[in-house]
Amino acid sequence: MTQLQALLLSILIEVPVVLALAQVLGVGARVGWRRLALVGCTATLLTHPFAWHGFPLLADAVPNYPLRALIIEGGVATVEGLLYGTIGRAGLARGQALGWVSNAVSYGIGLVLFRLVLA
């Protein structure tokens, strides 16, 4: 998978998750789906290169893949959560929920697709 394909897949997964979760958390109607979708696209565009390049760059320092994934994805989720919380006007706690859940779902689906493609 190329970086562009992975980026587009991330956006296609994360933005709908954010929009659905925002409704559950009660911020969707208050904030507006367009704003959240725009922040979602922007957040992923900003953080995806760090995740994509971070995995191989940290391989020597953190050879344990699950730990490396937690470090990188945790950083990405936290930054995206801050963007949802501030620019997305979801509030800091709900913003973090949006960032962490959407990235967990995206990462999980990515792992499944990776296994299916290699199988």
C-alpha positions in Angstrom: 0.0 0.0 0.0 1.3 3.4 -0.9 1.3 6.3 1.6 -1.4 8.1 -0.5 -3.6 5.0 -0.4 -3.1 4.6 3.3 -3.9 8.3 3.9 -7.1 8.1 1.8 -8.1 4.9 3.6 -7.5 6.6 7.0 -9.7 9.6 6.0 -12.4 7.3 4.7 -12.5 5.4 8.0 -11.8 8.1 10.6 -14.2 10.8 9.4 -17.4 8.7 9.5 -16.3 7.3 12.9 -15.8 10.9 14.2 -19.2 12.0 12.8 -21.0 9.0 14.3 -19.3 9.3 17.7 -19.9 13.0 17.8 -23.6 12.3 17.6 -23.3 9.8 20.5 -21.3 12.2 22.6 -23.8 15.0 21.9 -21.5 17.4 20.1 -22.5 16.7 16.5 -25.6 18.9 16.4 -23.9 21.7 18.4 -20.7 21.7 16.4 -22.0 20.7 13.0 -21.0 17.7 10.8 -19.2 19.9 8.2 -16.9 21.4 10.7 -16.1 18.0 12.2 -15.5 16.4 8.8 -13.2 19.3 7.8 -11.2 19.0 11.1 -11.1 15.2 10.6 -9.7 15.5 7.1 -7.2 18.2 8.2 -6.1 16.3 11.3 -5.4 13.1 9.4 -3.6 15.0 6.6 -1.4 16.6 9.3 -0.6 13.5 11.4 -0.5 10.7 8.8 3.0 11.5 7.5 4.3 11.3 11.1 2.8 7.9 11.6 3.8 6.7 8.1 7.5 7.7 8.5 7.6 7.2 12.3 7.2 3.4 12.2 10.4 2.7 10.3 12.3 5.5 11.9 11.6 4.2 15.4 12.3 0.5 14.5 15.8 0.5 16.0 15.0 2.4 19.1 11.7 0.5 19.7 11.9 -2.9 18.1 8.8 -4.2 19.8 6.1 -3.5 17.2 3.1 -3.2 19.5 4.9 -0.8 21.7 6.1 1.3 18.7 2.5 1.3 17.4 1.2 2.5 20.8 3.7 5.3 21.0 3.1 6.5 17.4 -0.6 6.0 17.3 -1.0 7.4 20.8 0.8 10.6 19.7 -1.3 10.9 16.6 -4.6 10.3 18.5 -3.7 12.8 21.1 -2.8 15.5 18.5 -6.0 14.8 16.6 -8.0 14.9 19.8 -6.6 18.3 20.6 -7.6 19.5 17.1 -11.2 18.1 17.5 -11.4 19.6 21.0 -10.2 23.1 20.0 -10.8 23.8 16.3 -13.6 21.3 16.2 -15.1 22.9 19.3 -15.9 19.5 20.8 -14.2 20.3 24.1 -11.0 18.7 25.3 -12.4 15.4 26.8 -14.8 14.8 23.9 -12.1 15.8 21.4 -9.7 13.2 22.9 -12.5 10.6 22.7 -13.0 11.4 19.0 -9.3 11.3 18.3 -8.6 8.0 20.2 -11.6 6.1 19.0 -11.3 7.1 15.4 -7.6 6.2 15.3 -8.2 2.9 17.1 -10.8 1.9 14.6 -8.7 3.0 11.6 -5.6 1.2 13.0 -7.6 -2.0 13.6 -9.2 -2.0 10.2 -5.7 -1.3 8.7 -4.3 -4.4 10.5 -7.1 -6.6 9.2 -6.7 -5.3 5.7 -3.0 -5.8 5.9 -3.5 -9.4 7.0 -6.0 -10.1 4.3 -3.8 -8.7 1.6 -0.8 -10.7 2.7 -2.7 -13.9 3.3 
